[in-house]
Amino acid sequence: MAEKNLDLAARLRPALAGFEPYDPAFSPCRVNLSANENTHALPEEVRAAIDAALLATPLNRYPDPMANELRDAIAERHGVARGSVCVGNGGDELLFNLLFAFGGPGRTLVTCPPDFSEYANFAAMCETAVERVWRDAEDFSVDADALVAAAAGADLVFVTSPNNPTGDLLDPAVVRRLLDETDALVMVDEAYVEFAPEGSSVVGWVASEPRLMVLRTLSKAFGLAGARVGYLVADPAVVDVLGAVRQIYSVDVLAQAAGLAALRCREALAGTVADIVAERERLAAGLSELPGVRTWPSSANFVLVRVPRAAEVRRRLRDEHSVLVRDFSAAPGLEGCLRLSVGTREENDALLDALATLVREES
Ligand SMILES: *Cc1c(COP(=O)(O)O)cnc(C)c1O
């Protein structure tokens, strides 16, 4: 007899058991500093250029699958050929596709947690083993010897510079060692590198290092998180593989048009990035004056803090001050930690004022 009971657990691909829909726990708040978005309004001329590009984009035709015009602009930005660039529906799609293509049963990814939680998620979905080289519990530094040793027996290594959520840069010498002393594919996630000092990126090495891949996104410095555009700079052979396995129309015509317009305006966006960097330092200085609050140096557009009674402080920030930040206090290696994205001066002041009150009341 036909069974009425939808026994999904038995039908689901076993590797996908236990995954939950992603819920960033957004609640509408006056000040949202929870997702590392660029909260500055786009400069008027940039917004106008994007709007004009969107208006001129027909919606009845399928997108160019590989987004070649956008690729060309990205390639020019980094001084590489079109064939070295793969565009994705956000950096997230590219991270997934890297594991889809180069991971799988019997393969191993090495990561350095606490880091971007999607790495381990996507690895699990793609049935890829994860070997974790935990960062120092005090200063979050990466043990280069331990990382190289782990990578020597692995297929893939994902490192993050600056790292999310700890904010620190990875010494390029560590990437050098990974390339010289191991045979792994090495992905350096530079989602936040525009907020780091000049010279922090290793993207210039890709041309001479076929196993190096560098991930970038327009979601952070470029202020286009909603448009979903990220890209990988890698060897053309890697790009060809990704081109073959990707969802063919994953980057829609509006995203391609907006991304292209924003890239062409990047001089105009530099002021916003400089402002966020200055505000980061001001926020960090303000935080360091609060009793019992610990911060770590950040090269990104957020600051990680450890506060007493962090989960309660985060809840009261949201409920009593309408300020939303990200709670990492229950994440391994991040006990008591909150991640504060850097907003505008007014937003950062609201956050600092509210935190000063709550830290006093909770201690
Ligand atoms: C935000 C982020 C990305 C990519 O984000 P997309 O919006 O998918 O482009 C990649 N890596 C890290 C570490 C990030 O924080």
Ligand as a Chemical Component Dictionary entry (heavy atoms), coordinates in Angstrom:
data_LIG
# 
_chem_comp.id                   LIG 
_chem_comp.type                 NON-POLYMER 
_chem_comp.pdbx_formal_charge   0 
_chem_comp.three_letter_code    LIG 
# 
loop_
_chem_comp_atom.comp_id 
_chem_comp_atom.atom_id 
_chem_comp_atom.alt_atom_id 
_chem_comp_atom.type_symbol 
_chem_comp_atom.charge 
_chem_comp_atom.model_Cartn_x 
_chem_comp_atom.model_Cartn_y 
_chem_comp_atom.model_Cartn_z 
_chem_comp_atom.pdbx_ordinal 
LIG C1 C1 C 0 31.479 37.509 3.260  1  
LIG C2 C2 C 0 32.493 36.450 3.056  2  
LIG C3 C3 C 0 32.648 35.762 1.845  3  
LIG C4 C4 C 0 31.814 35.904 0.615  4  
LIG O1 O1 O 0 30.594 36.452 0.765  5  
LIG P1 P1 P 0 29.629 36.557 -0.495 6  
LIG O2 O2 O 0 28.629 37.547 -0.052 7  
LIG O3 O3 O 0 29.063 35.193 -0.739 8  
LIG O4 O4 O 0 30.449 37.020 -1.655 9  
LIG C5 C5 C 0 33.659 34.838 1.725  10 
LIG N1 N1 N 0 34.477 34.594 2.737  11 
LIG C6 C6 C 0 34.371 35.224 3.910  12 
LIG C7 C7 C 0 35.347 34.911 4.981  13 
LIG C8 C8 C 0 33.366 36.154 4.122  14 
LIG O5 O5 O 0 33.248 36.738 5.315  15 
# 
loop_
_chem_comp_bond.comp_id 
_chem_comp_bond.atom_id_1 
_chem_comp_bond.atom_id_2 
_chem_comp_bond.value_order 
_chem_comp_bond.pdbx_ordinal 
LIG C1 C2 SING 1  
LIG C2 C3 SING 2  
LIG C2 C8 DOUB 3  
LIG C3 C4 SING 4  
LIG C3 C5 DOUB 5  
LIG C4 O1 SING 6  
LIG O1 P1 SING 7  
LIG P1 O2 DOUB 8  
LIG P1 O3 SING 9  
LIG P1 O4 SING 10 
LIG C5 N1 SING 11 
LIG N1 C6 DOUB 12 
LIG C6 C7 SING 13 
LIG C6 C8 SING 14 
LIG C8 O5 SING 15 
# 
